[in-house]
Amino acid sequence: MNIPLRKNSHAASNRYSSAQVVGRPWIGSFVLAVLLGLFVMGSVEAAHAVDIPALPVIHPAIAAANPALVKKRGILVTERDALRTKSKQQYDSCSAVEEGTPAEKDCTERLAQLTTEVALHVKDTNDLATAISAAVAIERKRLEAQEKSLTQAIAKDVTAVRGLGFDRRAEDFEEWEKLATDAKREFEHKVKAEATSLFASNVEDRLLTGFKNLNKAKVEGWIAVLMKQDPPPTEIIAVLRGMASVIEKDGVRQKLADDAKHLAKLIKNVAKSSKVSGWTDGLPVLLDIVCDGVPDPTLAKQCKAFKATANVTVASLYNNAARRVALNEVERLTTMTENQLRALAKINELMVKHVKERNEVRARLRELA
């Protein structure tokens, strides 16, 4: 910031020649009264200019790791304020002093001291800027090493996911992380709907034999949730109500078998047509019904393992280029063993974690650029 000495051709300059202050040898020091200005000027015989650099800003990440730099900057802020005050005092007491008087000597000595202090302040400011640059370089080196390590970890995650039958790229997981919540929910819903339909198809003729622990309270619980969906699956609810009304009576085995088969067909169809906006809770209930009715113990474990891990494993099916659900990959999910599903879920959690951490590291590197 400049305060022109008087209106002339030098008014816009950051420095002034000694000719500008002839007859008023102390007015140069007034520039320091306002933000130190950009220079200090002495008497006619010793006029010179000193650039005053701005105090460097410390990035929050650098400040957190280098409290000494923060402390040093605080000292310089205080020191700069004191120099402003001294500069104004110098101007106020010396601007009208006549040459050759005893007061001139005192003003000259005080100006020399002030100039020395400003020069030291400039040096300390430049030293701080150098120290901050060095700290930034160290932090960048640390972050670059972290980014390299995470990239290697992601490559291993991708290899592991491919080993379980899903041809994904690191970019797919990166884009998955960037997806809006609603878009993620939509994709997850489609995968679960297709999986539910596949499980229902696999047990369509044998659903009843799996309902060993089916009871009226459980069926009514399913109905209560399905009634809240938009729209509620009225046919499924009607079949469930029919099953609940006869489930504890004798001589109804064949009726229940017919109802169970019809129920499987309805679930298969409704699952595919359900919409995420109105079926947040309904789809898990349909999968719950199917998993409860699966007669084969191994398939039942697969069904329940899928239900338990679906929120994590669906990320393995996201293809950013296609952006659609691949039915063959959904089928792959529904045929995986319990151990494979849990392994896939663990890998996906690690992948999402590594991608998220790398994105954060890259963001910090951009901030420090």
Buried (B, 14 or more C-beta within 10 A) or exposed (E): EBEEBEEEEBEEBBBBEBEBBEEBBBBBBBBBBEBBBBBBBBBBEEBEBBEBEEEBEBBEBBBEEBEEBEEBBEEBEEBBEEBBEBBBBBBEBBBEBEEEEEEBEEBBEBBEEBBEBBEEBBEBBEEBBEBBEEBBEEBBEEBEEBBEBBEEBBEEBBEBBEEBBBEBBBEBBBBBBEBEEEEBBBBBBBBBBBBBBBBBBBBBEBBBBBBEEBEEEBBEEBBEBBEEBEEBBEBBBBBBEBBBEBBEEEEBEEEBBEBBBBBBBBBBBBBEEBBBEEBEEBBBBBBBBBBBBBBBEEBBBBBBBBBBBBEBBBBBBBBBEEEEBBEEBBEBBBBBEBEBBBBBBBBBBBBBBBBBBBBBBBEBBEEBE
